[in-house]
Amino acid sequence: MNGRGLEQVEAAELRRAVKEIEAMLTSGAALPNPMLLGHLLERAKNRIIELDHKDAEATKEEREKALQEVAVAVLIAQREAALNLEERRQFAEFLDKDHFTKADFSSLEKFYLSAWERLSEHGKAEMSHRVWEGVRRKEYEFSELPEIVKQKEAERLRDQLSHSQISADLQRIPEPDREDFIRAWDQGKRAEAYGVLDRPVFAENVATQGTKVEAEAVIVRTSEARDTAEREPSAEGAANSPAPQRLAKELSIGNVQLVDAGDSKPVVPTVNAAKEGPAPSEVNR
């Protein structure tokens, strides 16, 4: 159990103790030290208020983190200008996952058949990361993926291995394993090539990272720009406000949605500062 869970258990136990002490104090029975019980009761109530406040803050942080992850996914999806609106929505749903499972196979197959070729390199990197992350987490083996997914991912890896300078991650794949995959793929022996890609050394080193870090930086910059403008409002009003502020009104984290921007630049989602919620309720005395 984590720290927050322990604090929730402590708060529950204190509430039970408070009820018992209050029952004793109001029973009218002779008590050996009612002043001490009253002191313990006050301390217990104060501790409960403190724990409730900490729990509310933790909940707020978790909510903000979840909302920011959604905003990042939407931002990356909106950059895929070649996709239609429905494909962007599907892509955003994919980005909301850390990895894929067999339950995603049907939607993955449809997406790879219709939209994969029109994804940007960033978009393909995000999909590859989740495909291989599913292998790393032993949700499936590479050879179990839908045929079109295996084909596109193997083609992409073959292209990466053909570069004169491959990435540091791919360099960690032993050369004999790389050569086995390249030879099988180039000879058109797909089943054999997929079997080679089932070797753990590929999952350990292929598509280990996506491109979310860059998108998160954009979210932060946009949010900071909005906060600055709110502190220093422009005399010309919202019509002439900086782009991040205008975009914040079009797509806020409280109502994240995808819009069909056509040929225009993608909308940047922003993370609104969370409003302060009501103070933790006090324990009935």
Secondary structure, DSSP 8 states (H G I E B T S, - for coil): --HHHHHHHHHHHHHHHHHHHHHHHHS----S-HHHHHHHHHHHHHHHHHHHHHHHHHHHHHHHHHHHHHHHHHHHHHT-TTS-HHHHHHHHHHHT-SS--GGGHHHHHHHHHHTGGGS-HHHHHHHHHHHHHHHHTTSS-GGGS-HHHHHHHHHHHHHHHTSSS--HHHHTS-HHHHHHHHHHHHTT-HHHHHHHHTSHHHHTTSS---SHHHHHHHHHHHHHHHHHHHHS--TT-GGGS-HHHHHHHHSBGGG------TTS-----B---------------
